[in-house]
């Protein structure tokens, strides 16, 4: 899914400059613990989170995240936006909550890029 399509789908507001709207997003992951992101996210995923601090951008940079979407209309500070611009990581704000947003993106065909910790015994 292209970033442009994702922004429209989430009713998003792009907060960073010079965003490549043609960038491909391979999947998604929703998390508020950055240690979980580092442990389980796969490259080129969109990160859905309610956290708006600089550590989110630093974690996204380390994990090769394609974009960060702030849920529930949250808005990061200028410091966070400046850091994201420097690292060339698109920031998007959406009015949707985490649960609904995950469902909308999955229903639109965006797969999970969160690695399982263990296999499900019923599969």
Secondary structure, DSSP 8 states (H G I E B T S, - for coil): -BHHHHHHHTT-EE-SSS--TT-B--EEEE-S-HHHHHHHB-TTEEEEES--SHHHHHHHHHTT-SEEEESTT----HHHHHHHHHHT-EEEE-SS-HHHHHHHHHHTT-EE-B--SS--TT-
